């Protein structure tokens, strides 16, 4: 009987989880800076306690989990997801993807370029979901129903590895800094005359409400330190000279966007990817608008970053 995958287990050896309680569940690390492939489990079925614990441990170690060949109904998808936490709910004054005019968001968000979907076909820069809310989501699951022949790939980036790879002087410089990530949905209601900016300076009126989070976040379960910074969202360092702050953020962004921290997923129908939103970024390549891309996302509640 194999042991449940634990944070101290090797990251390079495929792990076979095969017991009466674990069934045929396999968790195999990807040949990438983050991620593991999960097989031998059907999201339409109720997982055992041992399977849930194994998947939680694997997510803590690998940050993203890739399932293939899945076809749950919305209710089965939600039932499976709720084994890992409660559904994320945003504050009514902090809209997110899928929010209606009253601030309500469905449990299952349709991420699509067609019908009643919420996104087009354009490229999406690397970001953490709900970064601008007081308690950003802990993680999300995304189920692929229709995918384009080319494009629409998603790249995840390992923010813990990115932080570890910084030189000691830079880590000393950024530890303890607070970062405001402004809400892009609120900014879209107050567009800037010169267009989008990546760093807010004093001449630009901020959108409210806003919240500051640590630039270097501690993962609430593993204790790993990670850069908590997206690629292109409007941000501002608290109490930092604007020109120096903009230069520092630009330098950190160039660092975390290196390929050595990234895994790119080419979607297939039936894929589900479960990622830790507290320690990764994700972004999407553009695709032909004449082709359909339909996915469904469920996000899980998180905690106040520290």
C-alpha positions as CSV (number, residue, x, y, z in Angstrom):
1,X,0.0,0.0,0.0
2,X,1.5,3.4,-1.0
3,X,1.6,6.3,1.3
4,X,-0.3,9.6,0.8
5,X,1.7,12.2,-1.0
6,X,3.2,14.6,1.6
7,X,5.1,17.9,1.3
8,X,8.4,16.1,2.2
9,X,8.1,13.5,-0.7
10,X,10.3,13.8,-3.7
11,X,9.1,16.1,-6.5
12,X,10.7,14.1,-9.3
13,X,9.4,10.6,-8.8
14,X,5.9,9.7,-9.9
15,X,3.8,8.8,-6.9
16,X,1.4,5.8,-7.1
17,X,-1.4,6.1,-4.6
18,X,-3.0,2.7,-4.6
19,X,-4.9,1.4,-1.6
20,X,-8.4,0.5,-0.6
21,X,-9.1,4.2,0.2
22,X,-7.0,5.8,-2.5
23,X,-8.2,3.5,-5.3
24,X,-6.3,4.0,-8.5
25,X,-5.4,7.6,-8.0
26,X,-2.0,8.6,-9.4
27,X,-0.2,11.9,-9.0
28,X,2.8,12.4,-11.3
29,X,4.9,15.6,-11.3
30,X,5.2,17.3,-14.6
31,X,8.6,18.0,-16.2
32,X,8.1,21.7,-15.4
33,X,8.8,24.2,-12.7
34,X,5.3,23.5,-11.3
35,X,2.4,21.2,-11.8
36,X,1.4,17.5,-11.5
37,X,-0.9,15.3,-13.6
38,X,-3.7,13.4,-11.8
39,X,-5.2,10.2,-13.1
40,X,-7.4,7.4,-11.8
41,X,-10.2,9.7,-10.4
42,X,-13.5,10.7,-11.9
43,X,-14.9,14.1,-10.8
44,X,-18.4,12.8,-11.1
45,X,-17.8,10.5,-8.1
46,X,-17.5,11.3,-4.5
47,X,-13.8,11.2,-3.6
48,X,-12.6,9.3,-0.5
49,X,-11.1,11.2,2.5
50,X,-7.7,9.8,1.6
51,X,-8.0,11.0,-2.0
52,X,-9.0,14.5,-0.9
53,X,-6.0,14.7,1.5
54,X,-3.7,13.4,-1.2
55,X,-4.9,16.0,-3.7
56,X,-4.5,18.8,-1.1
57,X,-1.0,17.7,-0.3
58,X,-0.2,17.5,-4.0
59,X,-1.5,21.0,-4.7
60,X,0.5,22.4,-1.8
61,X,3.7,20.9,-3.3
62,X,3.0,21.3,-7.0
63,X,0.7,24.4,-7.1
64,X,-1.3,23.2,-10.1
65,X,-3.0,19.8,-10.7
66,X,-4.1,18.7,-14.2
67,X,-7.0,16.2,-14.6
68,X,-7.9,14.8,-18.1
69,X,-11.0,13.2,-19.6
70,X,-13.5,14.7,-17.2
71,X,-17.2,15.3,-17.9
72,X,-19.0,16.4,-14.7
73,X,-22.3,18.2,-14.7
74,X,-22.3,21.6,-13.0
75,X,-23.6,20.1,-9.8
76,X,-21.0,17.3,-9.8
77,X,-18.3,19.8,-10.6
78,X,-19.4,22.0,-7.7
79,X,-19.8,19.0,-5.3
80,X,-16.2,17.8,-6.1
81,X,-14.8,21.4,-5.6
82,X,-16.4,21.9,-2.3
83,X,-14.2,19.2,-0.8
84,X,-11.4,21.8,-1.0
85,X,-13.2,24.8,0.4
86,X,-16.1,27.2,0.1
87,X,-16.9,29.1,-3.1
88,X,-15.3,32.5,-3.4
89,X,-17.6,35.5,-2.9
90,X,-16.4,39.0,-3.6
91,X,-17.4,42.1,-1.7
92,X,-20.3,43.9,-3.5
93,X,-18.1,47.0,-3.9
94,X,-15.2,45.0,-5.5
95,X,-16.5,43.5,-8.7
96,X,-14.7,40.5,-10.3
97,X,-15.2,38.5,-13.4
98,X,-18.8,37.4,-13.5
99,X,-20.2,40.0,-11.1
100,X,-23.6,41.3,-11.9
101,X,-24.6,44.9,-11.3
102,X,-25.5,44.1,-7.7
103,X,-22.2,42.5,-7.0
104,X,-23.4,38.9,-7.1
105,X,-21.2,36.2,-8.8
106,X,-22.4,32.7,-9.8
107,X,-20.8,29.7,-8.2
108,X,-19.8,28.4,-11.7
109,X,-18.5,31.1,-13.9
110,X,-18.7,30.6,-17.7
111,X,-15.3,31.7,-19.2
112,X,-16.1,31.9,-22.9
113,X,-15.8,34.0,-26.1
114,X,-19.3,33.0,-27.3
115,X,-23.0,33.0,-26.2
116,X,-23.2,34.3,-22.6
117,X,-19.4,34.0,-21.9
118,X,-17.4,36.7,-20.1
119,X,-14.2,36.9,-22.1
120,X,-13.3,37.4,-25.7
121,X,-10.3,36.0,-27.6
122,X,-7.6,38.4,-26.7
123,X,-4.4,37.7,-24.8
124,X,-4.7,37.9,-21.0
125,X,-1.5,38.9,-19.1
126,X,-0.3,36.9,-16.2
127,X,-2.4,37.6,-13.1
128,X,-3.7,36.2,-9.8
129,X,-7.5,36.2,-9.6
130,X,-9.3,38.6,-7.3
131,X,-5.9,40.2,-6.3
132,X,-7.6,43.5,-5.6
133,X,-10.1,42.1,-3.0
134,X,-9.5,42.0,0.7
135,X,-9.4,38.2,0.7
136,X,-8.3,37.0,-2.8
137,X,-9.4,33.5,-3.8
138,X,-7.3,30.6,-2.6
139,X,-7.6,28.7,-5.8
140,X,-9.7,27.8,-8.8
141,X,-10.7,24.9,-11.0
142,X,-11.2,25.4,-14.7
143,X,-13.0,22.8,-16.9
144,X,-12.6,22.8,-20.7
145,X,-15.8,22.2,-22.7
146,X,-14.7,23.6,-26.1
147,X,-11.2,24.7,-27.2
148,X,-9.9,26.3,-30.3
149,X,-7.6,24.4,-32.7
150,X,-4.8,26.8,-32.0
151,X,-4.1,29.4,-29.3
152,X,-6.0,29.9,-26.0
153,X,-3.2,28.2,-24.1
154,X,-2.8,29.0,-20.4
155,X,0.6,29.6,-18.8
156,X,1.0,29.3,-15.0
157,X,4.0,30.8,-13.2
158,X,5.6,29.7,-9.9
159,X,5.8,32.8,-7.7
160,X,7.6,31.0,-4.9
161,X,10.4,29.9,-7.3
162,X,10.5,33.5,-8.6
163,X,11.0,34.8,-5.1
164,X,13.6,32.2,-4.2
165,X,15.6,33.1,-7.4
166,X,16.0,36.8,-6.4
167,X,19.3,37.9,-5.0
168,X,19.5,38.5,-1.3
169,X,19.7,42.3,-1.7
170,X,16.5,42.4,-3.6
171,X,14.7,40.2,-1.1
172,X,15.8,42.5,1.7
173,X,14.5,45.5,-0.3
174,X,11.1,44.1,-1.0
175,X,10.3,42.1,2.2
176,X,7.8,44.1,4.2
177,X,6.6,46.3,1.3
178,X,2.9,46.7,0.7
179,X,1.4,46.7,-2.8
180,X,-2.0,48.1,-3.9
181,X,-3.4,46.3,-6.9
182,X,-6.2,48.5,-8.3
183,X,-9.5,46.9,-9.4
184,X,-9.5,46.8,-13.3
185,X,-13.3,46.5,-13.4
186,X,-13.6,49.7,-11.4
187,X,-10.9,51.4,-13.5
188,X,-12.8,50.5,-16.7
189,X,-15.6,52.7,-15.4
190,X,-13.1,55.6,-15.0
191,X,-10.8,55.2,-17.9
192,X,-7.6,57.2,-18.0
193,X,-7.2,59.8,-20.8
194,X,-3.9,58.3,-21.8
195,X,-5.0,54.7,-21.6
196,X,-4.1,51.9,-19.3
197,X,-1.1,52.3,-16.9
198,X,0.9,49.6,-15.1
199,X,1.9,51.8,-12.1
200,X,-0.2,54.6,-10.6
201,X,1.5,57.9,-10.0
202,X,0.2,60.8,-7.9
203,X,-1.2,62.6,-10.9
204,X,-3.6,59.7,-11.5
205,X,-6.8,59.6,-9.4
206,X,-7.0,56.2,-7.7
207,X,-10.1,54.0,-8.0
208,X,-11.8,53.1,-4.7
209,X,-12.2,51.0,-2.7
210,X,-8.6,49.6,-2.7
211,X,-6.7,47.4,-0.4
212,X,-3.0,46.9,0.2
213,X,-1.4,43.4,0.4
214,X,2.2,42.3,1.0
215,X,4.3,42.4,-2.1
216,X,5.9,39.2,-0.7
217,X,3.2,36.9,0.5
218,X,3.5,33.9,2.9
219,X,1.5,30.9,1.8
220,X,-1.0,30.2,4.6
221,X,-0.5,26.4,4.4
222,X,3.1,25.7,3.3
223,X,4.8,28.9,4.6
224,X,6.5,29.4,1.3
225,X,7.3,33.1,0.5
226,X,6.2,34.3,-2.9
227,X,6.0,37.4,-5.0
228,X,2.4,38.5,-5.0
229,X,2.5,40.7,-8.2
230,X,0.8,40.4,-11.6
231,X,2.2,41.2,-15.0
232,X,0.1,44.2,-16.1
233,X,-2.5,45.3,-13.5
234,X,-2.4,48.9,-12.3
235,X,-0.4,48.8,-9.0
236,X,1.3,51.1,-6.5
237,X,3.8,50.6,-3.7
238,X,2.7,52.1,-0.4
239,X,4.9,54.9,0.8
240,X,7.4,54.5,-2.0
241,X,8.8,57.3,-4.2
242,X,6.8,56.9,-7.5
243,X,9.7,56.8,-10.0
244,X,11.6,54.3,-7.9
245,X,8.5,52.3,-7.2
246,X,7.7,52.0,-10.9
247,X,11.2,50.9,-11.7
248,X,11.3,48.3,-9.0
249,X,7.9,46.8,-10.1
250,X,9.1,46.7,-13.7
251,X,12.2,44.9,-12.7
252,X,10.3,42.3,-10.6
253,X,7.8,41.8,-13.4
254,X,10.6,41.1,-15.9
255,X,12.1,38.6,-13.4
256,X,8.9,36.6,-12.7
257,X,8.0,36.4,-16.4
258,X,11.0,34.3,-17.2
259,X,10.3,30.9,-18.8
260,X,12.2,29.0,-16.1
261,X,9.2,29.7,-13.7
262,X,6.5,28.7,-16.2
263,X,4.3,25.8,-17.4
264,X,2.1,26.2,-20.4
265,X,-1.0,24.0,-20.8
266,X,-2.4,23.2,-24.2
267,X,-6.1,22.5,-23.4
268,X,-8.0,19.5,-24.5
269,X,-11.8,19.0,-24.0
270,X,-12.4,17.3,-20.6
271,X,-9.3,18.9,-19.0
272,X,-9.7,20.3,-15.5
273,X,-6.8,22.3,-14.0
274,X,-6.9,23.1,-10.3
275,X,-4.4,25.8,-9.3
276,X,-3.3,27.6,-6.1
277,X,-4.1,31.2,-6.7
278,X,-2.0,32.3,-3.7
279,X,1.4,31.2,-5.2
280,X,0.9,31.3,-9.0
281,X,0.0,33.6,-11.8
282,X,-1.8,32.5,-15.0
283,X,-2.3,34.1,-18.4
284,X,-3.7,33.2,-21.7
285,X,-2.6,33.5,-25.4
286,X,-5.0,35.0,-27.9
287,X,-6.9,32.8,-30.4
288,X,-9.0,33.1,-33.6
289,X,-12.3,34.8,-32.7
290,X,-14.1,32.6,-35.2
291,X,-13.3,29.6,-33.0
292,X,-15.1,28.7,-29.8
293,X,-13.4,28.5,-26.4
294,X,-15.8,27.5,-23.6
295,X,-14.6,26.7,-20.0
296,X,-16.2,26.8,-16.6
297,X,-14.5,28.1,-13.5
298,X,-15.1,27.6,-9.8
299,X,-13.1,29.7,-7.4
300,X,-12.5,29.0,-3.7
301,X,-12.5,31.4,-0.8
302,X,-9.1,32.6,0.5
303,X,-7.8,34.5,3.5
304,X,-6.2,37.9,4.2
305,X,-2.7,37.8,2.7
306,X,0.2,38.1,5.2
